[in-house]
Amino acid sequence: MEEYNTDYDYMKLALKLAAKGRGRTSPNPMVGAVIVKDGEIVGKGYHHAAGKAHAEINALQDAGKKAAGATVYVTLEPCFHYGKTSPCTEALIKAEVDKVIVAMKDPNPKVSGRGLKELAGAGIEVESGLLKEEAKKLNEAFIKYITTGHPFVILKNAMTLDGKIATKTGDSKWISCKESRQYVHQLRDEVDGILVGIGTVLADNPRLTTRLPNCKGEDPIRIVLDNKLKIPLDSNLVTQKSEAETVVVTDRTADKGKVAKLEKAGVRVLVLPVEKDKIDLKALLTKLGEMGIMSLLVEGGSQINTSFLFEELVNKVIYFIAPKIVGGNKAVPVVGGQGVSKVVDGIEFEDYELTTIGDDILIVGYPAYKG
């Protein structure tokens, strides 16, 4: 049984609790709270899902009257405004807690610090910054979304040791191992949207659903970039049943009859600007943000990877590297296009981790764009 004795220990526990809401709180952040009195944990809680009680409220309910005179550890600054739920600051003041320690302030520049100011004005001691970096990484998607209005973009690829995502014939099943593929389904359960290009749809006829062993996963919204509207009406993305919708992104020259048939089948068709025969990705991210998509998993092919990376739109990469070599000048590389002229101009990565999963190497990192 774990022991908790320090501020660090209690905040670590609060972060662990917050992570239980992963994939369910969007467009809200994941938040955890721990209430401690006289060295004893008297209340714990986390935000379970958007529209439900916040972490502080759940922890206060758990603590009951023991919350009076206690210290509250919470991973994000308590809210002070009315939304779908009442303000957490109001509840903390009413409970007569002595002190509130937060990992990080609210990243929304319109409200950052105001929750703590309200608590301090009520005579509650406040502190901020304990395990701040851990809290920021936990809610990296929320921070990107609340500060820019765009979704947090995760680029995922499975490739061979020589950097190929398909052979010269287009075959790509299966490059990664079973454990890696299961990991991807967990990722799908955690994000709001998943994006592919029409090339992937025509080649693989994917479902892009979440398939977990316990069958409790939720499907992300499926987004297809298809400026010529080539998606077959009998493809899985059009015909399969799912609570999450399929969105096809095309341009204004798309066949109106095909658009009508797709919409009749339940597909949402978005018309966005096209430049040099490609969908304007920045306009797309703006639109997806307006739709409430906070996190986006890009599972595209070589062209999609190239566009997102070199337009500096990727926030995080997840690469599975299989111990296989397929070779061939015509095999499909993970990133194509013209590329850079000098190695020094290539995209570098920071804060990356390298581990193994099954037979594969897993690299998770963040692009460090020079611009």
N, C-alpha and C positions, 0 to 999 in steps of 0.2 A: 504494500500500500504506500502510495506516494505521500511524502511529508511536505507541508507548506508552512514556511516560517518567515519569509521575507516578502517585501513588496514585489520583488522580481518573481518569486514563486507564484504569488497570487495573480499577477498580470499574465504570466505564462498560462495559467489555468484559464483565465478569461479569454485569451487568444484561442486556446484549444476548444473552448466552448463555442466561440464565434464561428469556428470552422465547421461546426455541425450544420450550419445553415447554408453551406456551399451549394450553389445551384438552385436555391429556392427563394432567395431574398430579393433578387433583381426586380425593379431598379433601385432597391435599397442596398445599403452595405451590409456586410456580415458584422455582427456586434455580439460580444460576450460580456458578462458582468459577474463579479464576485463580491459578496459583502462579508466583511470580517469584523468581528467584535471580540476584544480581549483575547486575540490570538486564535480565535475559533472561526471557521467558515460557517456563517449562519444562513447564507442565501446564495444561490447560483441561478443563472439564467442566460438565455441567448435568444436572438431574433430568429424565429423559426421560418417565417415566410412573409413576403410583402403583404401588408394589410393586417397582419397579426401583431400582437403586443411586442413592444421593443424589449431588448435584453434587460434594461434596468427595471422595467415593470415586472417582468417575470422573476427577477432576483428579489425584488422587494416583496412580492407575494410569497416567495419561498421563505424569506426571512421573517415576515410578519412583524410583530412588535419589537423583535430583536434588532431591527434596523436602526432604531433610535440610538444615537451616539456611536454608530459604526462607521467604518471606512469602506467606501465603495470603489472597486477597481473596475474600470470599464475601458474597452478597447478603442472607443471613439467618443468624442465629446457629446454629451447628452443633448438631445434636441430641445429647443425652447419654444417651438412654434406648433400650432395646431395643424394636423393633416388628417390622415385616416385614424390616427390615434392622438390622445392628448399629450402635452409636452412632458418629457421625462424629467426636466428640471423641476417642474411643478410637483411631480410625485416625490422626488428626492427631498425637496424642501419640506413637504408635508410629512414625510417620514422622519424628519429631524435627524438626518445623518450628520456626522461631524465633519467628514472629509471625503472628497472625491478625487481620485487619481485617474487620469486618462492617459492612454498611450499616445493619442494624436488628436489634434483639433479637427473639427469638421473641415474637409478640403474645399467645400463650397465657399468661395471668397465673399459671398453675400452674407454668410452667417457665421463664419469662422471666428471663434472666440466669444461669441455672444452668449452661448450657453454657459460657459464657465463664468462669464461676467455676472450673469444672473444668479448663479449659485453663490459666488463670492459676495454679491450684494445682500444675500440673505444670511450672511454670517458663516457660510460653509467654507472651510479651507479647501483650496483646489491646487492641484499640481498637474503638469502636462509634460509628456515626453518620454515616459518610461516605456521602453521597448517600441519606440516610435517606428523604427525601420521595419520591424517585424509586422507591425500593424499596417504599415503602408503596403507592404508586399501582399498581405492577406487581401486587402481591398484595392489592389492595383487597377482592376477594371472599373470599380466605382469612381476612383479618383480621376481616371481618364474621362469617364463619361460626364461627371458632374462639372469638370473644369473646361471641357471642350465641346460637349454635346455629341461627340463621336464615340462609337464603340471601341473598346479595347480589342485590338486585332492580334490574334494568335495564329501564326503560320505553322502548320503541322505537315511534315513530310516523312515518308518512309523511303529509304534509298539503299542501294547496294554500297559496298565498300568503295567502288569506283564512281560513286555519285550518280547512279542511274535510277530513275523511277519507273522505267519500263524498258523492255528489250526492243530490238529493232522491229519486231512484229507488233509491238504495242502491248505485249503481255506484261501484267504487273501483279498477278496473284500467285503466291503471296510473297511479297518481299520481306515483310516483317514477320516476326514469330507470333504465336498465339497470345502470349502474355502482352505483347505490344499492342495487338489489336484490341485486347480487352481494355487496356489502358485508354485507348482512343474512345471507346464507348463510354468510359467514365468521364472523359473530357466532354463528350457530347451531352452528357447528362448535366454538366455544370455550366454550359454556355447558353446564351439566348439564341444565337443563330449560327448556321453553318453554311459556308459558301463554296461553290464549285463553278467551273466554267462549263460551257455546253460541250466542249470536247470530252470531258470526263463523263458527262451524261450519255453521250452517243457511244462512247467506248465501253463503258461498264454498266450502264443502266442501274446506278446505285439507288439505295433506299434512303441513305443518310439518316437513319433512325438510331435510337439508342437501344442497344440490346445487351442488357445486363443479366447475370444469372438469377437475380431475385425478381426480375421483371418489374422493378419499381422505378426504373429510369424514366425520365421525361424527354420527349423528342424536342430538339431545337427547331426553330423556324428554318426552313431550307430555302436557300437563295441561289439562283442560277443566273450567271451572266450569259446572255444569249441575244446579242444585238440583231441577229438575222432571224430570230424566232424559229430555230430548227428543232426545238424540243418535240419529240414524238408525243402524240396525244395518248398513246398507250404505254408510255414509260412509267416506271414505278413512282416517280416523283409526282406524276399527275393522277394516277389511279389508286395508289395505296391509301388506306384509312389511317389517319393520325389526327390527334388533337392540335398539332402544330401545322400551320399552313405552309404551302409551297409558294415562293415568290419568284417570278421570272422577270428579269430586268432586261429591257430591250430599248430600241430607239423609236422615234416617231414615224419612221418609214415601215415599221412592221406591218405585216398583213392583218388588216382589221378583222377579217373573217376568222383567222387563227386566234387572234386575241379574244374574240367573242367565245370561241369554243373552249379555250383554256379557262376563261372566267366562269363559263357554265359548269365546268368540271370542278370549280372551287379553287382554282389557282388565281392568286393575285398577280396582275401584270403591272409593272412599274415602267414608265417611260422616262428615261433620263438622257442627258446629252451624250453624244458619241464624238470622240475626237480621234482622228486617224484610225477609224474602224474599231475603236475600243471604247467601252463604257467609261465615262468620267468617274473614276473611283472616289475622288474627293466628294463629288456630288452624291455618290452612292452612300458613303459613310454619313453624310449629313442627313440623308433621307432615313437611313436605318436608325440613326440616333433619334430622329423625330418619331419613329415607330416604337421607341422604347427599348431598342436592342442595345444592351450595355456591353455585351461581350460577343465577339465574332470569331469563330474558328474557320480559318481558310484551309480547305483541303483540295486546292486546285492542282492543275498540272503545271508544266514548265512555264508556260506563258503567263498564267495567273501569278505564279511565284515571282517571276521576273518583274511584273508590273507593280505588285504590292511592295516588293523589296526596294526597287530602285526609284519608286515614287515616295519612299520613306514613310510608308503607311503601316508597317509592321511594328508592333510593340514588343512581341515576344515570339521566339521560335521554339518549336519542339521537334527535334529531328531524331528519328529512329534509324540507326545505321546497322544493316544486317551484314554478317560476315560472309558475303557472297560477292562474286565478281562476274558480271555478264559480258562486259566488253562491247565493242562495236561502235563505229563512228556514227551509225544511225540509231543507236539506242538513245532513249530520251533522257537528257540530263535534268537534274533537279531544278536548275536555274539555266535559262537560255538567254536569248537576246544577243545584243552586241557585246555586252560585258564592258569592263573597264580596260583601258590601255596599259595601266601600270598597276602592279600589285598594291602599291601604297594607296591607291584610290579605291580599293575594295572595301566593302562593308565589314567593319569589325564588330565584335561583340564584347559586352561587359557583363560582369556579375553572372557568369554562366556556371552550370554544374554538369558534370559528366559522371554518369552511373551506368549500370547495366540493368537490363530487364529481359529475363529469359536469355535467349542467345544474342540479343541485340545490344548495341551501345545506345544510350539515350543521352542526348545533349539538350539542355534547356538553357536558353540565354536571352539576352536583351540587346538588340542592335544599338550601336553607338554611332549614330549618324553624324557625319562631320558638319552638315549644314546646320 
